[in-house]
Amino acid sequence: MLSFPICKINIGLHVTEKRPDGYHNLETIFYPIPLHDNLEINLLKPDDVPYLLNLAGHKIEGNPEDNLVIKVLNSLKADFNIPPIDIHLYKRVPMGAGLGGGSSDAAMFMKTLNEMFDLGMTADEMERRIATFGADCAFFIKQQPCYATGIGNILSPIDFTLNGYRIVLVKPSDFVSTKEAYAGITPKPSAINLTEAIRRPIEEWKDLIVNDFESSVFPAHPKIAAIKQTLYDMGALYASMSGSGSTVFALFKHRVDELESVFSDCFTFQEKLR
């Protein structure tokens, strides 16, 4: 069975407080976008091993056995009879991009196993299960725009669309670790209500909706800051970092023909939202 795990952008991100458990509470809007990985799962014959994992596309650092899809598989095997499977994951979403690519793979993997083997899990049950693997994993079960709070795990669906706009992504080679991104943050209550702010004309977002991580990441990674400014110079209505990763996304009314030439040393993507 072939599926296509999409990714997301964060529209605004406010780090509001540090929790006693060491994590941080935040406020953000998760919005699904069409850049996707390719995930294929087939029955494995012969069945002398529980699974095979084949990875291609963007390089995934670390031990393949530590991939979230394998962790999901092992967790489900504790409760369900899942036969040996052959897993092929082609990564089109870069790692460390702030786009939730790994979380999306894990969520889509669970959804696909649920369908293939008639496991009977509801969407709400899958959200509860997948949330244990990462704060934003649950978003990718239903894949609908959400206002996210807590550590990104408390989701409130919102009636909101960017259909008709063109999404542009630019990711340089810079790597921004979560630890680095949080190091320069001073948590504080948000000065705006994000769910109200996104109702304003997108042209007003530039001076209204911010990602708190930019204040800590941009001084250490001036290239990321320069990408954001260049996108505005190219006519973006709004541009911002996504999450704590190194990707800058922008919204345009028109196709950006010079995108690849201007950012020739970066990963780029653009598509009209529908």
Helices and strands as residue ranges (DSSP letters): E 2-3, E 6-18, E 24-36, E 38-43, E 51-57, G 64-66, H 68-77, E 85-91, H 101-116, H 123-130, G 131-133, H 139-142, E 146-149, E 154-157, E 166-171, H 178-183, H 194-197, G 202-207, H 214-220, H 222-233, E 238-241, E 248-252, H 259-262, E 267-272
